[in-house]
Amino acid sequence: MKKILIFALILVGFSSVVSQVVLVRELLITFYGNELSIGFILASWLFWVGMGSWFLGRRADRIKRGIEVFILTQFLIWLFLPLEILLVRTSKSIIGVGLGEIIGPFPMLYFSFLVLAPLCLVIGFQFALGCRVYNQIIREAPKAIGRVYIYDALGDMAGGIIFTFLLVYLLHSFHCALLIGSLNLFAAFLLATIRSTSHIPPASPAGRHPTSRKPLAILTLLLALSIYLFGSSKIDNLQDQSTRWRWRGYQLVEEKNSIYGNLVTTKRTDQYSFYENGLLSFTTSDREFNEYVTHLTMLEHPKPKKILLIGGGVSGGLQEILKHNPDSVDYVELDPELIRLAKKYLPPSDRKALVDERVKVHYLDGRLFVKRVKEKYDLVMVNLPDPCTAQLNRCYTREFFKEVRDILKPEGIISLGISSKEAYLGEEMGDFNASIYYTLKDIFPNIVAVPGEYLLLFASPSEKILTYDDQILNKRFSERKIKTDFLTPYHISYQFTPRKISYLLGALDEAKGTKKNFDFQPISYYYDIVLWASYFYPASRKLFASFTKLNVWHFATILAVLVFILIFLSRRSPRMRRSFTPLAIATTGFAGITLEVVLILAFQVLYGYLYSRIGLIVALFMVGLTAGALFMIKQLPKIKRDLLVLSRLEGAVAIYALLLPLSLIALSKVKGVYLYPLSQIVFPILVALTGLLVGLEFPLANKIYLKGQKVGKTAGLLYGVDLFGSCLGALLASILLIPILGIIQTCLIVSLFNLSTFFLLSSTPKTR
């Protein structure tokens, strides 16, 4: 029984991680995939798992048939996961939003909050119930809770690695759901089979275990059905049909999941549209936009012979570049699946551009390519979406612009474009545009800004190369004999009208106080979130604007007052002093998730967007957490002053949070051949050390809080507050703290939180 139960407990973590990744990917196809939507989804997940652990877990000790109820939870996972996938795929019809439309923040919040609740409640409850059942076997409560915590972490680690390196390539969402369900049914079948021979004390009044054959028969039938469906075409038919429900009203041509997202191709008459994670990426007939962006950029340079294009080539931009007869074009695209789809459905002229002998396609992150390349370019075209996420924001920071300057020839040009307004910018749009404009101006004092619904920015280290003179541009247009369908000399002159240019520069000057965009303080994607939210709730502008005034002293003052009040109240209330232990676990949960987000962002910034490596970062965190929990379980019998040790661990987390940004800044200064090998040593150590500090506290806190309490209630409460702290960290770190305050101040706030609990724990009487 013990080995089977351990397998089932590891499966809890495995099921949790794979289910989370599958549902997050499905929800991101429905919702606008910026940091706010990701924060809402992850916060909803952590909240409901915490509620399942705390609210339902406190009832685990009253359950007489723990194994039977645990088997029931495994059946519910088999049932809930595919149903929630189906619900997500029909969600836009439920919310009443058309395909390709952006959903507002509040519909996104309440839908993800409600749809994730059933599965997450079950997963959270499984942890508390598993602690209670496992304790019935080993009869040592603190050790039982610590062991279950370790098994859950091992499952998390295995789930993250297996999904990242295997499942994402081989299985679609319903296959993943069926795999998770089948594994849970198999574990349930094993538990039910040997239930009558286990060493768990009998639950029935007569002293016998109830061994009805009916549950075994049902589990056998369900397991057989799952295996049959997994190998049949019916599950593929369900995947295809539900995808068509999601894209109802469109002629669905092809859907493909890659490790970078969901790609969909639709057709209407002779026009193909390509969607990435539910949002329109480009259409095959968008010639007007491609001609406008590409030719205005190419005409700014008198002889653009060596070109670097980062993104956007398959949408038609590459074909337009070749009309200027360059010697070579390096085209960088992250996802090879996008190129594969383009070659199948793009017009012959665009497909021809992709295989032109002058074009070399690189399947790599654009930022990483710029760091590594040794060539010098006449023109670097950044043709990426707006910096609406932290990952995209990396290509709009001061540090990135400096890296581009290093690969430009003395009279080279960098070009980029962002969403804007031609007639009236407004505060939100003005802040967003000004943040990018003045960040670029820090590196390139010479800038040409072309107004429109798509603001074009050209910058160069040379004072001689850029021009606002439409006559010069039209002369080059004529000399190069560019054939276009939409762009004419009249359009070029119109875009460079002095009145329009003057209005744009004046509006940007009014927003000059806007914060600039840095790698470790990615404020521009926060401005994009504010802009997006203002489309739906204009009154929210004041709220978001107030957040930009946050600073560390606000947090320090509030925490100091709270610590003083709590210490004063605890002098007369043992119950208040007892609550300091769960509070310490909550602040450590907050610290763990926040520092993990910091490390992932830093890894992306310094070494490029490497999807598999980010998966490894998460896995390494769980390795450290497991090692910390194992070490503490062995030390528990030797520890006499529990609260003293717990307070010192809180102090250690606070000190580590202060030292972490210093390590990251030092890494950012490393250049040349030492950069890559050093990252392979330092980053794994930092990630594992973060997990280690988090893992050390949980078993010790359970030993402290167990005194006079039941196993299920204690495990459920502490695991719940750990997740509630993580929920708060996931929401605040990615949306507010990191973009507004930056990595250094974010880590300082983490340190302040843990210092607060350090002082609270230190204020309690030093008794054994």
N, C-alpha and C positions, 0 to 999 in steps of 0.2 A: 504493500500500500504506500509506503513512504516514497519509493522511487517514482511510482506513478503520479503521486501527488506533486512531487518536485517537478516532474515533466509538465504537469498541468499548470503549476505556478509560473514556470518559465514561459509557457505558452500565453499566459496573461499579458506579460510584457511584449512578447512578439506580436500578438494580435493587436495590442494597443497601438504600437508604432506603425505597423503596416496599414491598419484601418485608418489611422490619422492621416498618413501620407496620401492614401487613395482618396479620402473624402476632401482633404484640403485641395488636391489637384482638381477634383470635380467641382468644388465650390469656386475655385479661381477661374474656371471656364465661364461660370455664371456671373461672377462679380468682377469688378474692376480690380486688377491685380496689383494695387499699390500697397504700401506698408500699412495703411489704415485697414484695408480689407484683410490682409494677412494677420494683423494684430487682433482684429475682431474674431476671426476664425479660431486662432490659437487660444485666445483668452476664453472664448466660449467652450472650447474643448477642455481646457484645464479647469475651468469653473465647474463644469458638470461632473468631471471625474472626481474633483475634490468633494462635491456634494454627495456623490455616490459613496465615497469613502467615509465621510463624516456623518452625514444624515442617515444613510442606510446602514453604514457600518456599525453605528452605535447599537443597532438592533441585532447584530450578528451573534452576540452572546446569549440571546434569548431563543435562538433557533436550535431546536433539539436535533434535527436531522441535517447537520451541516453539509455532509457529503452530497445528499440528495439535492439540497438547494444550490450547491456549487455546480452540480451537473445541470440543473435548470438554467443557471446563468450562461453555461457554455452553449446550450441550445438557443438561448436568446441572442447570443452573438451571431450564431448561424442564421438566425431569422432577421435580425435588425440591419446588419450591414448592407445586404443587397437591396433591402427596402429603402434605406436612406439614400443609396446611390440613385435609385429610380426617382425618389422624391426630389433630389437635387436636379436631376436632368429635366424635370418638368417644372422647375421652380419659377422660371420667367413667366410661364403661363399663369401660375398661381399669384405671383406678385403683380402681374399685369404690365410687364415691360417687354418691348420688342427685342428681337435678336440684334446684336450689335450696339444696342443702347447701353449707356452707362447707368448703373443703378446707384441711387442715393445712399448715403451712409446708414440711415436708420432702417430702411428695408433690409439692407445687407446685414445689419446687426441683429434684428429680431429674427430674420429667417435662419441665419446660421446658428443663432442661440437656440431656437426651437428644434431645428432638424437634428442637431447633434445630441440633444438631451438623452433620448432613450439608450443609445449605445454607450455613451459616456457614463451614465449612471450605473449601468451594469458593470463596466470595467472597473470603476472606482469601488463598487461594492465587493467585487471579487477579491480585492486586496485585503480588506478588513476580514472578510469571511475566510480567506485563505490563511490568515494569521491565526484565527481562532481554531480552524481545523488542524493546522500543522502543530499548534501547541498541544492539542489533544494527543499527538503522537509522541513528541519529545519531552513534554512536561517541564519546559523551562521557558517561561513567557518572554523575557527580554531577548533570549537567543532566538526564539521562534520568530518574533517580529523582525529581528535583524536578518535572519536567513531568508524570509519571504521577500524582504526589501532587496536582498542580493539577487534572488532568483528573478524577481521582476526586472531588475537592472540588466541581468544577463539576457533576458528576453528582449528588452529594448535594444540592446546592442546588436544582437543577432538579427532582429527585424530590420534595423537601419542598414546594416551591411548587406543582407540578402536582398532587400528591395532595391538598394542603390545599384548593386553590381549584377543582379540576376533578374528579379521579377519585372523591373521596369522595361527590360528589353524583350521579355518573353511573353508576358501576360497582360491582358487588358483588365479594366477595373472589375468586371464581374468574375473573371477568372481568379483574380486576387481574392475577391470576397468569398468565392466558393472554396478556394484553398484554405483560407482562414477558418471558414465554417467547418470544413471537413476535418481539419486538425483538431478543432474543439470537440467535434462529435466523436472522433477517435479517442481522445483523452477521456471524454465522458463515458464512452463505452467501457474503457479499461477500468475506470473508477467504479462503475456500476457492477462490472463482472466480479471484482474481487472485494466488493463491499462487505460481504458476509464473512470474509476470512481476515478482515483487518484487525488491528490492535486497538482501534478506537473503541472506547467504552460503549456498550449498547445503548441505543436511544429509546427503544421501546420499553414500556413498563414491564413486559414479561421477560426482559433480559435478552431478547432475540432481535437481530437485525431484520427489518422488513425486506424481503428479497423477492418482491413481486416480479414475475417475468415480463409484465407488460412494459415497463420502462426500457428493459433490455431489447425487447422486440421493436419498440418504436425507434430507439437509437440505431439498431441494426438496419432497419428500413431506410431511415434518413441518411445514414452513412452510405448505404448502397446507392441511393438516389443521387447523392452528391458525387460519388465516383462515376456513375453513369453520365451525369450531366457534364462533368469535367472533360470527359473524353468524347462527348457527342457534339454535334453541330448546333444543338439547341441553345447552348450558352452563348455561342457566337451570334446566333440569330437574335437573342435578347439584347446583346451588345449593339448590334446593328439597328434593331428596331427602336431601342431607347435613344440612340444617337439621332435617328430620324425624328423622334418626338421632340428632341431638343432643338432641331433645326427645321421644325415644321414651317412650311411656307417657302422653303428653299429647295432647290434641286441639289441634294448632297452628292458630291462626286467621290470624295475620298476623305477618310479621317485617319490620322496617324498620331500615335503618342510617341514622343521622343523623351529623352531624359531631361530636356529643357522645357517641355510643355506639350500642349495639345494643339495639333495642326489640322485644320479643316479646309477643304476646297469645295466651293459651291459654284453653280453655274446658272446663269440667266441669259437666255438667247446665246450670243457668242461671247459673253463676258464671264470670265472666271474671277471669283473673289477668294482671297486667302485670309483666313482668320487664325489668329494665334491666341490661345487661351480665351476664346469667346469674343475677342475684339477684332474688328477689321484691321488687317495689316496693310493690304493693298489690293487693287483690282488691275486686271490686264488692260483696261481701257483708260487708265488715268494718265494719259499722255500730257495733258495740259500742265499738271502739277510737276511732272518729271522734267519737262522742257524748261519750265520756269526756274526751278531750283538748280538744275544741272548747268544750263547755259549761262545764267547770270554768274554762277560761280566760276566756270571755265573762262568766261570773257574777262574777268578781273585780272587774269594772268596773261602777260603778252605771249608767252611760249610755254604752255603747260605740257611738258613732255613725259615727266615721270609722276604718276598719280598713285596715291593710296586712298582707297575707298573703304570706309568702315561701315558696313551695313547698307541695305537699300539697293543693292545691285540688281536683284531679281525683279524689282518693281518697275524696271525700265530705265533706271538711272545709268546703268552700265552701257546700254546701247547709245544713249545720248552723249556720254563721255567719249566714246569711240569716234563720234562724228568730228571731233577736234583733232583727230589723227595723232594721239600720243604715242610715244615709243613703247611704254609699258604701263600696265595698271595692275597693282596688287589689290585684290578684292578680298576683304576679311569678313567672313560670316560664321557665326558661332555654331549654328545648327545645320549639319549636312542634309537633314531631312527636308529642310526648306528648299535647298537647291534641287534635290531629287524631284520634289513636287513641281518646282518651277520648270524643269526640263520637260516634264510630261504635259503641262497645260499652258505654258506661255506661248505667245505667237512665235512663228519661226524666226523673226528678226531678233527677238529677245533671247531665244535659245541660242542663236548664232553668236550673240555677244558673249555668252558664257563659255563658249568653246573657241573663241578667237585666240589666235596664237600670241597676241599681245597681252592677254589677260591670264593672270595666275590667281587661282582661288585658294585661299588659306582658311581651313576650318579651325578657327581659334578665337578666343576672346580678343576683342579689339584692343583693350588696354594692355593685355599681355603681349600682343604682337608689337605694339609701339615700344614697350620696354625692351624687347629682344632684338628688334630689327637693327641692322647696321647700315642700311641704305639712307640716302638723302633724297628728299622729294621736293618737287616743285609745288605740289598741291596735296594737302591732306583733307579729304572730305569726310566729315563725321555725319553720316546719314542715319541717325538712330532716333527712336521715339523720344518724347520729352523725358526728362529725368524724374519720372513718376515713382521710381523705386530706388532703393539704395544701390542695387546692382547697376542700373542705368546711370545713376548719378555719378558714378566713378569716372564717366567720360565727359563730365562737365565741371570738374574741380580745378582749382589752381594748380595742383600738382600734375594733373594730366596735361593741362595746357603747356606746362613747362616741359614735360616729356615730349610733347609734339614739337615744340620749338627746337628741341635738340636734334630732331630728325628732318627738319626743314633746311633747304638751301638758304643762303643769305637773303635771297629775294623770294622765298617761298611763302605760301599762303595756307592758312587753315580756314575752313569754312564749316559752319554748322547752322542749324535752323531749329527754332522752337515755336510753339504756338503763341499767337499774339492777336491783336486787334488793330485794324487800320484806322478806324474813325475815332475810337475812344478806348484808351487802355484800362482805366479804372485802377483802384488801389491794388486789388489782388493780382491782376495781370501785370500791373506796373512793377510790383515787388518781385514777381517771378521773373519777368524779363530783365529787370535791373540787376538782380542777383547774378545771373549768368553774364550779362554785359560787363559789369564792373569786375567780375572775377577774371574774365578774358582780358580786360584792359590792364590788369595788374601785370600780365606777362607780355602782352602785345600792346604797346601804347597806340599803335596805328590801327584803327578799326573803321570799317565801313559797315553801317547798319542800314538794311533795306526794309522799309516798313511793309506791312501787309498782314493778312490772316496767318501767315507763316513768316516770322521775323528771321531774315537771313543776316548772319554776322560773318564778315570776312576780316581776318586779322593777319598781320605780317610783321616780322622783325624789321623790315626795311621801310623807310619813309617814302620811297619812290614808287612802290609797286601798285598800291591801291588807289582807286579813283571813284569819285561820284559823277564824273563827266560822262553823260550818256552818249555824247558824240564819239568819244574814244571807244566806248563799248560797241556802238553800232558800226563803227569802222572795222573793228575786229570781227564782228558778226558777218559783215559783208566779205571781208578778205578770206575768211575761212570757208565761205560758201556753205554755211550750215543750212540744211534743209529741215524745216520744222512745219508742223501742222497748225500750231497755235501761237507760238511766240513770234512776234514781229518787231521791227525797229520801233514802232509806235509803243508797244507794250514796254519795251526797255526804257524808253524816254519817260513814260508815265510812272514807272516804278521809282525813277530817280528825280521826280519833281521836287524842286527845292522846298516848296511849302510842306510837302509830306515829310521830307527828311527833317525839316526844322521842327515840326510838331513832335516827331518821334524822339529826337534828341532832347527836346525840352521836357517831355514826359519822363524820360530816363533820368534827366538831371534832377527832377523833383523827387525821384525815388533813390537818390544817391546814398542816403543813409541806410539802405537795405544791406543786410549782412552778406558777405561774400561766401562762396562755396568752397569748402576744403574737404580733403579726404576724411579727416577725423572729426569734421563738423559739417555734415552734409545737409546744410540748411535749404538748398534749392528744392530737394524733394519734399520738404515740409511746406514750402511756398506752393508747390504744385498741389499738395493735399488741400491747403487752404483754398486755392483757386477752384478745385473740383467741388469741395463742400459748398462754396458760395453759389454755385450754379443751382443747387437744390434748396439751400437755406441761407439766403443773403444776410439774415440777422446774425449768423454764426461768425461773421467776420470779426466782430469785436471780441468774441470769446477766443478765437484763434490768435488774434493780435495780442491779447493779454498774455498768452502763453510765451510769446517771444521775449517777454520781460522777465522770465524766470531766471533765477540764479541760485547758486549754491547756498548763499546766506539765508534765503527764504526757507530752504529745507533745514538748515542748521538751527535756525531760530525756533521753528515749529517743533523739531525733535527735542531740543533742549528743554522747552516748556513741558512737553509731554513726559519726558523722563523725570523731571522734577515732580510733576503731579503724581505720576505712578509710584515713585519711591515714597512720597509722603503718604499716599493712601495705603501702601503695602505695609507700613509700620504697624497698623492695627488690623490688617486683614491677611491671614495666612492664605486664603483663597486667591487673593490678588497676587501674592508672591508665587503661588503655584502656576498662575497663568503666564509667568515669564518664560517658562520652558516652551510651550507652544509658540509663543511670540518669537523666541529665538529661532525655532525651526522655520517660521514664516519669513523672517528676515534673511535666513540663509537660502531658502528657496528663491526669494527675490534676487539675492546676490548671484546664485548659480545661473539662473536663466539670463540675467542681464549681462554678466561677464561672458557667457557663452555667445550671446548676440554680438558683443564687442569683439570677441575673437574671430567670429565668422566674418564680420564686416572688415576687420583688419586684414584677414587672410585674402578676401576678395580684392581689397584695395592694393595690397602689396604684391600679390602674386597672380592676380587674374581670377576670373570666374571659372574655377575648376569644380564641376559638379561633384565628381566622385570624391575629391578631397574634402569638400564640405561635409559629405556623408561620413567620411572618416573622422572629421572633427567631432561630430556628434557621437560616433562610436567610441572615440578616445575618451570623451567626457564620461561615458558610462563605464569604461574600463577603470578610470580613476575612482569613480563613485563606488564601484564594486570592491576595489582594493581597500578603500577607506572603511567601508562597512565591515569587511572581513577582519581587518586589523582591529577595529574597535570591539567587535564581538569577542575576540580573543583576550582583549584587555579588560573587559567588563568585570570579571571576578577580582581583579587586582585594584580596581579603582575604589577608593574609599570616599573621597569628597567629590561627589558627582557634579554638583553645581559649579564647583571651582573649576573643574576640567572643562565643563561646557562653556563657562564664561571665557576661559582662555582660548577655546576654539573660535568663539565669536571674535575675540581680539585678533586671532590669526587671520580670519577671513577679512577683517577690516584692514590689516596691514598689507595683505596680498592684493586687495583692491587698489591700494595706493601705489604699489610697486608695478602692477600690471601695465598701466599706460606708459611708464618709463621704459619698460622692456620693448613695447611696441614702437615707441618713438626711436629707440636705438636701432631696432630692426629696419625702420624706414630709411635710416641713414646709410645702410649697407648697400654698396653698389658692386657691379662687376661679377666676377666668377664666384664670389663667396655668397652671393645672394641666395641662390637656390639651395645649395647644400646646408646652409645655416638654417633656412626655413624648415628643412626636413628634420632638424634636431630640436630647435627651440619651440616651434609651434606645438608639436605633440606633447612636449613637456608641460607647457603652459596649460593646454587643454586638460590633460590628465590631472594636473595639480589642482585645477579648479574643481573637477569632479571629486578628487580625493578629499578636499576640505568639506564639500557638501556631504559626502558619504560618511565621514567620521561622526557627524553629529546625530544622525537619526537613531542608531541603536542606543547611544548613550541617553538621549532624550526619552526614549521609550522606557529605559530602566528607571529613570527619575520619575516619570509620570505614572508608571504602572502601580506604584505603591497605593494599595487600597482600591485599584481600578481593575476592570475586566480587560481581557486581551483585545477582543474585537473593538470595544469602545475606544481604548487607548490607541491602537494601531490606526483605526479609522480617523480619529481626531487629528493625530499628528501627521499622517499622510495627507489628510485633507488640507490642513493649514499650510503644509509644504507646497501643495499645488495651488492654493489660493495666493501664496506669495509669488509663485512662479507665474500665475495668471497676471498679477499686477505688474510684474517685471516685463513679461512679454508685451503687454499693452503699452506701458510707459517708455520702455527702452527704445523700441523701434519707431514710435510715433512722436514722442516729445523730447526725451532726454538726450539721445544721441544727436538728432538733427539740430536741436536748438542750443544745447549746452556743449556738445562735442564729447568725444570719448574720455578725455581727461576729467572733466567735471562730472560726467556720469559715473565714472569709477569712484570719484570723491564722494558722491551721494551714496553709493553702495557702501562705502566705508563708514559713513556717518550712521546709516541704518544699523549696521552691525556693531558699531561702537555704542550705540544707544542700548542695545540688548546686553552688551558687555557690562555696562554700568548698572543696568537693572539686576542682572544675575549677581554681580559683585556686591550689590547692596543687601542681599539676603544673608541671614545668619549663617556663619560657617560651621554647620553641623554635618555630621556624617549622614 
